[in-house]
Amino acid sequence: MASEESTAENTVDSSTVDSSTVDSSTVDSSTVDSSTVDSSTVDSSTVRRRRRPNRELLLISVAAGAGLFLVIAGFLSATTGRDLLDYPEAIVDISPAPNDRQVLSQTEISVDLQDGYEAVLVLDGIEIPTSRLEDIAGGLPEPGQQIELPPTAIYDQGNSLIRFEPRDGAVIESYSVGRHQVTVIFWKIEDGRNTARSYSWSFEVL
């Protein structure tokens, strides 16, 4: 009987060991499961921490783009004056401007030339008689000097400018309503009129 009891106790002890072994494996399994949960938690937080756009960098980029636009616009506007109108090199400016559609009936026509050029004006096929300002003034006029001008085109050599204003006594006293064409014939003073070139444009009177 003692031998049987001893065997039974050994059997119980063995089952107890086996049970603890099972419990240990169960703990190990739960540990693996826990690490798996931790890994998924890290992945989720990584997704939530996506990098947001840098607001200051975005503002700087927008400002740089706007600055570049202004530079380009300034460059284009600098080439839309006489270059766009394709004036000859000898002509600085013209008034009324080509294709101006709001000209009054007695608006002055003027052509600003480069230094050293002389010119005459032809309006609707009629060459306007021209008087030289220095001849009228008896020499180059003084600043502020009052001079009575004849009803002709006036050429001012000191400013390289020719102009004509329709008025009483002029070959053209006013413009009729509609379209009018002007031609400026210009040449270098030292070369003479036989080397002259011309430029024509038109405007419209209200």
Secondary structure, 3 states (H helix, E strand, C coil): CHHHHHHHHHHHHHHHHHHHHHHHHHHHHHHHHHHHHHHHHHHHHHHHCCCCCCHHHHHHHHHHHHHHHHHHHHHHHHCCCHHHHCCCCCEEEEECCCCCCCECCCCCEEEEECCCEEEEEEECCEECCEEEHHHHHCCCCCCCCCCCCCCCEEEECCCCEEEECCCCCCCCCCCCCEEEEEEEEEEECCCCHHHCEEEEEEEEEC
